[in-house]
């Protein structure tokens, strides 16, 4: 059971890092970036889900 929890934690860490990188690369104001980043850091699972639904995304250039 410990390996499953450890693996799930690793996956969540990778997803949270992806969210934080995307937040930093977005065109939002600095204040909003800080608030979104704090949400993802302080509430890893819930923060990631909320960011996935409503959070800022990194700017994509084609």
mmCIF file as Biopython writes it, N, C-alpha, C and O atoms, coordinates in Angstrom:
data_model
#
loop_
_atom_site.group_PDB
_atom_site.id
_atom_site.type_symbol
_atom_site.label_atom_id
_atom_site.label_alt_id
_atom_site.label_comp_id
_atom_site.label_asym_id
_atom_site.label_entity_id
_atom_site.label_seq_id
_atom_site.pdbx_PDB_ins_code
_atom_site.Cartn_x
_atom_site.Cartn_y
_atom_site.Cartn_z
_atom_site.occupancy
_atom_site.B_iso_or_equiv
_atom_site.auth_seq_id
_atom_site.auth_asym_id
_atom_site.pdbx_PDB_model_num
ATOM 1   N N  . UNK A ? 1  ? 0.823   -1.199 0.000   1.0 0.0 1  A 1 
ATOM 2   C CA . UNK A ? 1  ? 0.000   0.000  0.000   1.0 0.0 1  A 1 
ATOM 3   C C  . UNK A ? 1  ? 0.864   1.259  0.000   1.0 0.0 1  A 1 
ATOM 4   O O  . UNK A ? 1  ? 0.470   2.270  -0.582  1.0 0.0 1  A 1 
ATOM 5   N N  . UNK A ? 2  ? 2.015   1.219  0.632   1.0 0.0 2  A 1 
ATOM 6   C CA . UNK A ? 2  ? 2.889   2.387  0.693   1.0 0.0 2  A 1 
ATOM 7   C C  . UNK A ? 2  ? 3.393   2.774  -0.692  1.0 0.0 2  A 1 
ATOM 8   O O  . UNK A ? 2  ? 3.505   3.962  -0.996  1.0 0.0 2  A 1 
ATOM 9   N N  . UNK A ? 3  ? 3.700   1.786  -1.540  1.0 0.0 3  A 1 
ATOM 10  C CA . UNK A ? 3  ? 4.184   2.105  -2.878  1.0 0.0 3  A 1 
ATOM 11  C C  . UNK A ? 3  ? 3.127   2.813  -3.704  1.0 0.0 3  A 1 
ATOM 12  O O  . UNK A ? 3  ? 3.453   3.711  -4.480  1.0 0.0 3  A 1 
ATOM 13  N N  . UNK A ? 4  ? 1.864   2.428  -3.553  1.0 0.0 4  A 1 
ATOM 14  C CA . UNK A ? 4  ? 0.788   3.080  -4.305  1.0 0.0 4  A 1 
ATOM 15  C C  . UNK A ? 4  ? 0.646   4.521  -3.847  1.0 0.0 4  A 1 
ATOM 16  O O  . UNK A ? 4  ? 0.496   5.418  -4.677  1.0 0.0 4  A 1 
ATOM 17  N N  . UNK A ? 5  ? 0.690   4.756  -2.559  1.0 0.0 5  A 1 
ATOM 18  C CA . UNK A ? 5  ? 0.600   6.107  -2.032  1.0 0.0 5  A 1 
ATOM 19  C C  . UNK A ? 5  ? 1.795   6.931  -2.488  1.0 0.0 5  A 1 
ATOM 20  O O  . UNK A ? 5  ? 1.630   8.086  -2.883  1.0 0.0 5  A 1 
ATOM 21  N N  . UNK A ? 6  ? 2.981   6.366  -2.441  1.0 0.0 6  A 1 
ATOM 22  C CA . UNK A ? 6  ? 4.177   7.071  -2.889  1.0 0.0 6  A 1 
ATOM 23  C C  . UNK A ? 6  ? 4.125   7.395  -4.368  1.0 0.0 6  A 1 
ATOM 24  O O  . UNK A ? 6  ? 4.516   8.489  -4.775  1.0 0.0 6  A 1 
ATOM 25  N N  . UNK A ? 7  ? 3.647   6.458  -5.182  1.0 0.0 7  A 1 
ATOM 26  C CA . UNK A ? 7  ? 3.533   6.683  -6.613  1.0 0.0 7  A 1 
ATOM 27  C C  . UNK A ? 7  ? 2.479   7.742  -6.909  1.0 0.0 7  A 1 
ATOM 28  O O  . UNK A ? 7  ? 2.683   8.599  -7.769  1.0 0.0 7  A 1 
ATOM 29  N N  . UNK A ? 8  ? 1.363   7.691  -6.208  1.0 0.0 8  A 1 
ATOM 30  C CA . UNK A ? 8  ? 0.311   8.702  -6.377  1.0 0.0 8  A 1 
ATOM 31  C C  . UNK A ? 8  ? 0.806   10.081 -5.977  1.0 0.0 8  A 1 
ATOM 32  O O  . UNK A ? 8  ? 0.474   11.073 -6.627  1.0 0.0 8  A 1 
ATOM 33  N N  . UNK A ? 9  ? 1.595   10.152 -4.916  1.0 0.0 9  A 1 
ATOM 34  C CA . UNK A ? 9  ? 2.173   11.421 -4.490  1.0 0.0 9  A 1 
ATOM 35  C C  . UNK A ? 9  ? 3.134   11.977 -5.519  1.0 0.0 9  A 1 
ATOM 36  O O  . UNK A ? 9  ? 3.182   13.186 -5.745  1.0 0.0 9  A 1 
ATOM 37  N N  . UNK A ? 10 ? 3.903   11.091 -6.147  1.0 0.0 10 A 1 
ATOM 38  C CA . UNK A ? 10 ? 4.837   11.516 -7.190  1.0 0.0 10 A 1 
ATOM 39  C C  . UNK A ? 10 ? 4.084   12.063 -8.394  1.0 0.0 10 A 1 
ATOM 40  O O  . UNK A ? 10 ? 4.473   13.084 -8.962  1.0 0.0 10 A 1 
ATOM 41  N N  . UNK A ? 11 ? 3.014   11.391 -8.784  1.0 0.0 11 A 1 
ATOM 42  C CA . UNK A ? 11 ? 2.189   11.861 -9.902  1.0 0.0 11 A 1 
ATOM 43  C C  . UNK A ? 11 ? 1.598   13.226 -9.570  1.0 0.0 11 A 1 
ATOM 44  O O  . UNK A ? 11 ? 1.611   14.126 -10.410 1.0 0.0 11 A 1 
ATOM 45  N N  . UNK A ? 12 ? 1.079   13.388 -8.354  1.0 0.0 12 A 1 
ATOM 46  C CA . UNK A ? 12 ? 0.499   14.671 -7.937  1.0 0.0 12 A 1 
ATOM 47  C C  . UNK A ? 12 ? 1.560   15.769 -7.930  1.0 0.0 12 A 1 
ATOM 48  O O  . UNK A ? 12 ? 1.275   16.900 -8.322  1.0 0.0 12 A 1 
ATOM 49  N N  . UNK A ? 13 ? 2.764   15.456 -7.496  1.0 0.0 13 A 1 
ATOM 50  C CA . UNK A ? 13 ? 3.854   16.432 -7.505  1.0 0.0 13 A 1 
ATOM 51  C C  . UNK A ? 13 ? 4.161   16.875 -8.934  1.0 0.0 13 A 1 
ATOM 52  O O  . UNK A ? 13 ? 4.334   18.068 -9.186  1.0 0.0 13 A 1 
ATOM 53  N N  . UNK A ? 14 ? 4.229   15.942 -9.858  1.0 0.0 14 A 1 
ATOM 54  C CA . UNK A ? 14 ? 4.500   16.275 -11.257 1.0 0.0 14 A 1 
ATOM 55  C C  . UNK A ? 14 ? 3.377   17.141 -11.827 1.0 0.0 14 A 1 
ATOM 56  O O  . UNK A ? 14 ? 3.647   18.122 -12.520 1.0 0.0 14 A 1 
ATOM 57  N N  . UNK A ? 15 ? 2.132   16.793 -11.545 1.0 0.0 15 A 1 
ATOM 58  C CA . UNK A ? 15 ? 0.997   17.586 -12.034 1.0 0.0 15 A 1 
ATOM 59  C C  . UNK A ? 15 ? 0.996   18.991 -11.439 1.0 0.0 15 A 1 
ATOM 60  O O  . UNK A ? 15 ? 0.705   19.963 -12.138 1.0 0.0 15 A 1 
ATOM 61  N N  . UNK A ? 16 ? 1.322   19.101 -10.147 1.0 0.0 16 A 1 
ATOM 62  C CA . UNK A ? 16 ? 1.384   20.416 -9.505  1.0 0.0 16 A 1 
ATOM 63  C C  . UNK A ? 16 ? 2.503   21.267 -10.095 1.0 0.0 16 A 1 
ATOM 64  O O  . UNK A ? 16 ? 2.327   22.468 -10.303 1.0 0.0 16 A 1 
ATOM 65  N N  . UNK A ? 17 ? 3.650   20.654 -10.365 1.0 0.0 17 A 1 
ATOM 66  C CA . UNK A ? 17 ? 4.739   21.406 -11.001 1.0 0.0 17 A 1 
ATOM 67  C C  . UNK A ? 17 ? 4.336   21.892 -12.384 1.0 0.0 17 A 1 
ATOM 68  O O  . UNK A ? 17 ? 4.647   23.021 -12.765 1.0 0.0 17 A 1 
ATOM 69  N N  . UNK A ? 18 ? 3.644   21.045 -13.136 1.0 0.0 18 A 1 
ATOM 70  C CA . UNK A ? 18 ? 3.147   21.441 -14.452 1.0 0.0 18 A 1 
ATOM 71  C C  . UNK A ? 18 ? 2.194   22.631 -14.325 1.0 0.0 18 A 1 
ATOM 72  O O  . UNK A ? 18 ? 2.264   23.569 -15.119 1.0 0.0 18 A 1 
ATOM 73  N N  . UNK A ? 19 ? 1.300   22.593 -13.324 1.0 0.0 19 A 1 
ATOM 74  C CA . UNK A ? 19 ? 0.355   23.682 -13.112 1.0 0.0 19 A 1 
ATOM 75  C C  . UNK A ? 19 ? 1.093   24.972 -12.759 1.0 0.0 19 A 1 
ATOM 76  O O  . UNK A ? 19 ? 0.762   26.035 -13.285 1.0 0.0 19 A 1 
ATOM 77  N N  . UNK A ? 20 ? 2.079   24.891 -11.883 1.0 0.0 20 A 1 
ATOM 78  C CA . UNK A ? 20 ? 2.821   26.085 -11.464 1.0 0.0 20 A 1 
ATOM 79  C C  . UNK A ? 20 ? 3.586   26.684 -12.639 1.0 0.0 20 A 1 
ATOM 80  O O  . UNK A ? 20 ? 3.603   27.903 -12.805 1.0 0.0 20 A 1 
ATOM 81  N N  . UNK A ? 21 ? 4.213   25.851 -13.448 1.0 0.0 21 A 1 
ATOM 82  C CA . UNK A ? 21 ? 4.930   26.350 -14.626 1.0 0.0 21 A 1 
ATOM 83  C C  . UNK A ? 21 ? 3.955   27.019 -15.586 1.0 0.0 21 A 1 
ATOM 84  O O  . UNK A ? 21 ? 4.268   28.060 -16.164 1.0 0.0 21 A 1 
ATOM 85  N N  . UNK A ? 22 ? 2.790   26.436 -15.756 1.0 0.0 22 A 1 
ATOM 86  C CA . UNK A ? 22 ? 1.780   27.024 -16.632 1.0 0.0 22 A 1 
ATOM 87  C C  . UNK A ? 22 ? 1.261   28.343 -16.072 1.0 0.0 22 A 1 
ATOM 88  O O  . UNK A ? 22 ? 1.034   29.289 -16.826 1.0 0.0 22 A 1 
ATOM 89  N N  . UNK A ? 23 ? 1.073   28.412 -14.771 1.0 0.0 23 A 1 
ATOM 90  C CA . UNK A ? 23 ? 0.622   29.656 -14.133 1.0 0.0 23 A 1 
ATOM 91  C C  . UNK A ? 23 ? 1.655   30.758 -14.337 1.0 0.0 23 A 1 
ATOM 92  O O  . UNK A ? 23 ? 1.300   31.880 -14.699 1.0 0.0 23 A 1 
ATOM 93  N N  . UNK A ? 24 ? 2.910   30.453 -14.113 1.0 0.0 24 A 1 
ATOM 94  C CA . UNK A ? 24 ? 3.968   31.450 -14.257 1.0 0.0 24 A 1 
ATOM 95  C C  . UNK A ? 24 ? 4.077   31.928 -15.703 1.0 0.0 24 A 1 
ATOM 96  O O  . UNK A ? 24 ? 4.367   33.100 -15.943 1.0 0.0 24 A 1 
ATOM 97  N N  . UNK A ? 25 ? 3.850   31.042 -16.661 1.0 0.0 25 A 1 
ATOM 98  C CA . UNK A ? 25 ? 3.930   31.407 -18.067 1.0 0.0 25 A 1 
ATOM 99  C C  . UNK A ? 25 ? 2.686   32.065 -18.620 1.0 0.0 25 A 1 
ATOM 100 O O  . UNK A ? 25 ? 2.654   32.419 -19.799 1.0 0.0 25 A 1 
ATOM 101 N N  . UNK A ? 26 ? 1.656   32.240 -17.801 1.0 0.0 26 A 1 
ATOM 102 C CA . UNK A ? 26 ? 0.416   32.834 -18.275 1.0 0.0 26 A 1 
ATOM 103 C C  . UNK A ? 26 ? 0.538   34.354 -18.367 1.0 0.0 26 A 1 
ATOM 104 O O  . UNK A ? 26 ? 1.524   34.942 -17.923 1.0 0.0 26 A 1 
ATOM 105 N N  . UNK A ? 27 ? -0.472  34.966 -18.947 1.0 0.0 27 A 1 
ATOM 106 C CA . UNK A ? 27 ? -0.467  36.422 -19.106 1.0 0.0 27 A 1 
ATOM 107 C C  . UNK A ? 27 ? -1.211  37.126 -17.973 1.0 0.0 27 A 1 
ATOM 108 O O  . UNK A ? 27 ? -1.522  38.311 -18.093 1.0 0.0 27 A 1 
ATOM 109 N N  . UNK A ? 28 ? -1.498  36.436 -16.894 1.0 0.0 28 A 1 
ATOM 110 C CA . UNK A ? 28 ? -2.175  37.032 -15.747 1.0 0.0 28 A 1 
ATOM 111 C C  . UNK A ? 28 ? -1.264  38.033 -15.043 1.0 0.0 28 A 1 
ATOM 112 O O  . UNK A ? 28 ? -0.055  38.054 -15.271 1.0 0.0 28 A 1 
ATOM 113 N N  . UNK A ? 29 ? -1.856  38.858 -14.186 1.0 0.0 29 A 1 
ATOM 114 C CA . UNK A ? 29 ? -1.066  39.799 -13.395 1.0 0.0 29 A 1 
ATOM 115 C C  . UNK A ? 29 ? -0.252  39.037 -12.359 1.0 0.0 29 A 1 
ATOM 116 O O  . UNK A ? 29 ? -0.548  37.885 -12.040 1.0 0.0 29 A 1 
ATOM 117 N N  . UNK A ? 30 ? 0.770   39.692 -11.845 1.0 0.0 30 A 1 
ATOM 118 C CA . UNK A ? 30 ? 1.642   39.049 -10.862 1.0 0.0 30 A 1 
ATOM 119 C C  . UNK A ? 30 ? 0.866   38.623 -9.619  1.0 0.0 30 A 1 
ATOM 120 O O  . UNK A ? 30 ? 1.109   37.544 -9.080  1.0 0.0 30 A 1 
ATOM 121 N N  . UNK A ? 31 ? -0.052  39.448 -9.166  1.0 0.0 31 A 1 
ATOM 122 C CA . UNK A ? 31 ? -0.848  39.116 -7.988  1.0 0.0 31 A 1 
ATOM 123 C C  . UNK A ? 31 ? -1.680  37.863 -8.176  1.0 0.0 31 A 1 
ATOM 124 O O  . UNK A ? 31 ? -1.755  37.013 -7.289  1.0 0.0 31 A 1 
ATOM 125 N N  . UNK A ? 32 ? -2.303  37.755 -9.338  1.0 0.0 32 A 1 
ATOM 126 C CA . UNK A ? 32 ? -3.116  36.554 -9.613  1.0 0.0 32 A 1 
ATOM 127 C C  . UNK A ? 32 ? -2.242  35.316 -9.749  1.0 0.0 32 A 1 
ATOM 128 O O  . UNK A ? 32 ? -2.634  34.226 -9.329  1.0 0.0 32 A 1 
ATOM 129 N N  . UNK A ? 33 ? -1.060  35.478 -10.332 1.0 0.0 33 A 1 
ATOM 130 C CA . UNK A ? 33 ? -0.130  34.343 -10.436 1.0 0.0 33 A 1 
ATOM 131 C C  . UNK A ? 33 ? 0.259   33.848 -9.045  1.0 0.0 33 A 1 
ATOM 132 O O  . UNK A ? 33 ? 0.306   32.643 -8.795  1.0 0.0 33 A 1 
ATOM 133 N N  . UNK A ? 34 ? 0.535   34.788 -8.146  1.0 0.0 34 A 1 
ATOM 134 C CA . UNK A ? 34 ? 0.912   34.419 -6.771  1.0 0.0 34 A 1 
ATOM 135 C C  . UNK A ? 34 ? -0.238  33.695 -6.087  1.0 0.0 34 A 1 
ATOM 136 O O  . UNK A ? 34 ? -0.021  32.676 -5.431  1.0 0.0 34 A 1 
ATOM 137 N N  . UNK A ? 35 ? -1.451  34.202 -6.230  1.0 0.0 35 A 1 
ATOM 138 C CA . UNK A ? 35 ? -2.601  33.561 -5.585  1.0 0.0 35 A 1 
ATOM 139 C C  . UNK A ? 35 ? -2.838  32.156 -6.134  1.0 0.0 35 A 1 
ATOM 140 O O  . UNK A ? 35 ? -3.072  31.228 -5.360  1.0 0.0 35 A 1 
ATOM 141 N N  . UNK A ? 36 ? -2.782  31.985 -7.445  1.0 0.0 36 A 1 
ATOM 142 C CA . UNK A ? 36 ? -2.966  30.655 -8.035  1.0 0.0 36 A 1 
ATOM 143 C C  . UNK A ? 36 ? -1.858  29.701 -7.591  1.0 0.0 36 A 1 
ATOM 144 O O  . UNK A ? 36 ? -2.120  28.540 -7.274  1.0 0.0 36 A 1 
ATOM 145 N N  . UNK A ? 37 ? -0.617  30.198 -7.570  1.0 0.0 37 A 1 
ATOM 146 C CA . UNK A ? 37 ? 0.498   29.346 -7.158  1.0 0.0 37 A 1 
ATOM 147 C C  . UNK A ? 37 ? 0.350   28.922 -5.707  1.0 0.0 37 A 1 
ATOM 148 O O  . UNK A ? 37 ? 0.589   27.760 -5.375  1.0 0.0 37 A 1 
ATOM 149 N N  . UNK A ? 38 ? -0.041  29.847 -4.837  1.0 0.0 38 A 1 
ATOM 150 C CA . UNK A ? 38 ? -0.257  29.498 -3.428  1.0 0.0 38 A 1 
ATOM 151 C C  . UNK A ? 38 ? -1.375  28.468 -3.277  1.0 0.0 38 A 1 
ATOM 152 O O  . UNK A ? 38 ? -1.274  27.559 -2.453  1.0 0.0 38 A 1 
ATOM 153 N N  . UNK A ? 39 ? -2.433  28.606 -4.065  1.0 0.0 39 A 1 
ATOM 154 C CA . UNK A ? 39 ? -3.530  27.640 -4.006  1.0 0.0 39 A 1 
ATOM 155 C C  . UNK A ? 39 ? -3.038  26.239 -4.362  1.0 0.0 39 A 1 
ATOM 156 O O  . UNK A ? 39 ? -3.378  25.265 -3.690  1.0 0.0 39 A 1 
ATOM 157 N N  . UNK A ? 40 ? -2.240  26.144 -5.416  1.0 0.0 40 A 1 
ATOM 158 C CA . UNK A ? 40 ? -1.739  24.834 -5.841  1.0 0.0 40 A 1 
ATOM 159 C C  . UNK A ? 40 ? -0.753  24.269 -4.822  1.0 0.0 40 A 1 
ATOM 160 O O  . UNK A ? 40 ? -0.733  23.060 -4.589  1.0 0.0 40 A 1 
ATOM 161 N N  . UNK A ? 41 ? 0.061   25.126 -4.213  1.0 0.0 41 A 1 
ATOM 162 C CA . UNK A ? 41 ? 1.049   24.650 -3.236  1.0 0.0 41 A 1 
ATOM 163 C C  . UNK A ? 41 ? 0.392   24.248 -1.921  1.0 0.0 41 A 1 
ATOM 164 O O  . UNK A ? 41 ? 0.724   23.204 -1.360  1.0 0.0 41 A 1 
ATOM 165 N N  . UNK A ? 42 ? -0.538  25.065 -1.421  1.0 0.0 42 A 1 
ATOM 166 C CA . UNK A ? 42 ? -1.136  24.794 -0.109  1.0 0.0 42 A 1 
ATOM 167 C C  . UNK A ? 42 ? -2.188  23.684 -0.142  1.0 0.0 42 A 1 
ATOM 168 O O  . UNK A ? 42 ? -2.350  22.954 0.836   1.0 0.0 42 A 1 
ATOM 169 N N  . UNK A ? 43 ? -2.896  23.557 -1.253  1.0 0.0 43 A 1 
ATOM 170 C CA . UNK A ? 43 ? -3.910  22.506 -1.408  1.0 0.0 43 A 1 
ATOM 171 C C  . UNK A ? 43 ? -3.598  21.731 -2.687  1.0 0.0 43 A 1 
ATOM 172 O O  . UNK A ? 43 ? -4.244  21.956 -3.711  1.0 0.0 43 A 1 
ATOM 173 N N  . UNK A ? 44 ? -2.629  20.829 -2.648  1.0 0.0 44 A 1 
ATOM 174 C CA . UNK A ? 44 ? -2.130  20.215 -3.877  1.0 0.0 44 A 1 
ATOM 175 C C  . UNK A ? 44 ? -3.198  19.573 -4.760  1.0 0.0 44 A 1 
ATOM 176 O O  . UNK A ? 44 ? -3.258  19.878 -5.951  1.0 0.0 44 A 1 
ATOM 177 N N  . UNK A ? 45 ? -4.023  18.715 -4.229  1.0 0.0 45 A 1 
ATOM 178 C CA . UNK A ? 45 ? -5.009  18.018 -5.062  1.0 0.0 45 A 1 
ATOM 179 C C  . UNK A ? 45 ? -6.153  18.943 -5.447  1.0 0.0 45 A 1 
ATOM 180 O O  . UNK A ? 45 ? -6.479  19.073 -6.626  1.0 0.0 45 A 1 
ATOM 181 N N  . UNK A ? 46 ? -6.757  19.578 -4.469  1.0 0.0 46 A 1 
ATOM 182 C CA . UNK A ? 46 ? -7.893  20.473 -4.733  1.0 0.0 46 A 1 
ATOM 183 C C  . UNK A ? 46 ? -7.443  21.667 -5.563  1.0 0.0 46 A 1 
ATOM 184 O O  . UNK A ? 46 ? -8.139  22.077 -6.491  1.0 0.0 46 A 1 
ATOM 185 N N  . UNK A ? 47 ? -6.279  22.227 -5.231  1.0 0.0 47 A 1 
ATOM 186 C CA . UNK A ? 47 ? -5.756  23.362 -5.985  1.0 0.0 47 A 1 
ATOM 187 C C  . UNK A ? 47 ? -5.510  23.012 -7.438  1.0 0.0 47 A 1 
ATOM 188 O O  . UNK A ? 47 ? -5.808  23.811 -8.326  1.0 0.0 47 A 1 
ATOM 189 N N  . UNK A ? 48 ? -4.969  21.822 -7.696  1.0 0.0 48 A 1 
ATOM 190 C CA . UNK A ? 48 ? -4.731  21.390 -9.073  1.0 0.0 48 A 1 
ATOM 191 C C  . UNK A ? 48 ? -6.044  21.242 -9.822  1.0 0.0 48 A 1 
ATOM 192 O O  . UNK A ? 48 ? -6.152  21.676 -10.969 1.0 0.0 48 A 1 
ATOM 193 N N  . UNK A ? 49 ? -7.031  20.643 -9.201  1.0 0.0 49 A 1 
ATOM 194 C CA . UNK A ? 49 ? -8.321  20.446 -9.863  1.0 0.0 49 A 1 
ATOM 195 C C  . UNK A ? 49 ? -8.977  21.786 -10.174 1.0 0.0 49 A 1 
ATOM 196 O O  . UNK A ? 49 ? -9.504  21.979 -11.269 1.0 0.0 49 A 1 
ATOM 197 N N  . UNK A ? 50 ? -8.948  22.713 -9.215  1.0 0.0 50 A 1 
ATOM 198 C CA . UNK A ? 50 ? -9.535  24.035 -9.449  1.0 0.0 50 A 1 
ATOM 199 C C  . UNK A ? 50 ? -8.778  24.754 -10.559 1.0 0.0 50 A 1 
ATOM 200 O O  . UNK A ? 50 ? -9.394  25.382 -11.420 1.0 0.0 50 A 1 
ATOM 201 N N  . UNK A ? 51 ? -7.440  24.669 -10.546 1.0 0.0 51 A 1 
ATOM 202 C CA . UNK A ? 51 ? -6.646  25.296 -11.606 1.0 0.0 51 A 1 
ATOM 203 C C  . UNK A ? 51 ? -6.980  24.672 -12.956 1.0 0.0 51 A 1 
ATOM 204 O O  . UNK A ? 51 ? -7.088  25.384 -13.954 1.0 0.0 51 A 1 
ATOM 205 N N  . UNK A ? 52 ? -7.142  23.371 -12.998 1.0 0.0 52 A 1 
ATOM 206 C CA . UNK A ? 52 ? -7.438  22.678 -14.244 1.0 0.0 52 A 1 
ATOM 207 C C  . UNK A ? 52 ? -8.764  23.156 -14.840 1.0 0.0 52 A 1 
ATOM 208 O O  . UNK A ? 52 ? -8.902  23.262 -16.059 1.0 0.0 52 A 1 
ATOM 209 N N  . UNK A ? 53 ? -9.727  23.442 -13.979 1.0 0.0 53 A 1 
ATOM 210 C CA . UNK A ? 53 ? -11.043 23.877 -14.438 1.0 0.0 53 A 1 
ATOM 211 C C  . UNK A ? 53 ? -11.067 25.370 -14.759 1.0 0.0 53 A 1 
ATOM 212 O O  . UNK A ? 53 ? -11.619 25.767 -15.785 1.0 0.0 53 A 1 
ATOM 213 N N  . UNK A ? 54 ? -10.474 26.208 -13.895 1.0 0.0 54 A 1 
ATOM 214 C CA . UNK A ? 54 ? -10.674 27.654 -14.029 1.0 0.0 54 A 1 
ATOM 215 C C  . UNK A ? 54 ? -9.402  28.478 -14.045 1.0 0.0 54 A 1 
ATOM 216 O O  . UNK A ? 54 ? -9.475  29.704 -14.139 1.0 0.0 54 A 1 
ATOM 217 N N  . UNK A ? 55 ? -8.261  27.862 -13.959 1.0 0.0 55 A 1 
ATOM 218 C CA . UNK A ? 55 ? -7.028  28.618 -13.819 1.0 0.0 55 A 1 
ATOM 219 C C  . UNK A ? 55 ? -6.446  29.149 -15.107 1.0 0.0 55 A 1 
ATOM 220 O O  . UNK A ? 55 ? -6.855  28.759 -16.200 1.0 0.0 55 A 1 
ATOM 221 N N  . UNK A ? 56 ? -5.476  30.052 -14.963 1.0 0.0 56 A 1 
ATOM 222 C CA . UNK A ? 56 ? -4.823  30.614 -16.147 1.0 0.0 56 A 1 
ATOM 223 C C  . UNK A ? 56 ? -3.894  29.604 -16.802 1.0 0.0 56 A 1 
ATOM 224 O O  . UNK A ? 56 ? -3.262  28.797 -16.122 1.0 0.0 56 A 1 
ATOM 225 N N  . UNK A ? 57 ? -3.816  29.653 -18.117 1.0 0.0 57 A 1 
ATOM 226 C CA . UNK A ? 57 ? -2.952  28.757 -18.876 1.0 0.0 57 A 1 
ATOM 227 C C  . UNK A ? 57 ? -1.791  29.552 -19.451 1.0 0.0 57 A 1 
ATOM 228 O O  . UNK A ? 57 ? -1.883  30.767 -19.623 1.0 0.0 57 A 1 
ATOM 229 N N  . UNK A ? 58 ? -0.721  28.872 -19.740 1.0 0.0 58 A 1 
ATOM 230 C CA . UNK A ? 58 ? 0.446   29.518 -20.356 1.0 0.0 58 A 1 
ATOM 231 C C  . UNK A ? 58 ? 0.077   29.984 -21.757 1.0 0.0 58 A 1 
ATOM 232 O O  . UNK A ? 58 ? -0.723  29.353 -22.448 1.0 0.0 58 A 1 
ATOM 233 N N  . UNK A ? 59 ? 0.658   31.071 -22.152 1.0 0.0 59 A 1 
ATOM 234 C CA . UNK A ? 59 ? 0.424   31.592 -23.502 1.0 0.0 59 A 1 
ATOM 235 C C  . UNK A ? 59 ? 1.086   30.678 -24.523 1.0 0.0 59 A 1 
ATOM 236 O O  . UNK A ? 59 ? 2.244   30.288 -24.373 1.0 0.0 59 A 1 
ATOM 237 N N  . UNK A ? 60 ? 0.330   30.344 -25.559 1.0 0.0 60 A 1 
ATOM 238 C CA . UNK A ? 60 ? 0.874   29.482 -26.606 1.0 0.0 60 A 1 
ATOM 239 C C  . UNK A ? 60 ? 1.063   30.305 -27.858 1.0 0.0 60 A 1 
ATOM 240 O O  . UNK A ? 60 ? 0.147   30.991 -28.312 1.0 0.0 60 A 1 
ATOM 241 N N  . UNK A ? 61 ? 2.253   30.231 -28.408 1.0 0.0 61 A 1 
ATOM 242 C CA . UNK A ? 61 ? 2.539   30.919 -29.667 1.0 0.0 61 A 1 
ATOM 243 C C  . UNK A ? 61 ? 2.694   29.893 -30.768 1.0 0.0 61 A 1 
ATOM 244 O O  . UNK A ? 61 ? 3.357   28.870 -30.601 1.0 0.0 61 A 1 
ATOM 245 N N  . UNK A ? 62 ? 2.081   30.181 -31.878 1.0 0.0 62 A 1 
ATOM 246 C CA . UNK A ? 62 ? 2.132   29.235 -33.002 1.0 0.0 62 A 1 
ATOM 247 C C  . UNK A ? 62 ? 3.085   29.725 -34.039 1.0 0.0 62 A 1 
ATOM 248 O O  . UNK A ? 62 ? 3.271   29.071 -35.065 1.0 0.0 62 A 1 
#
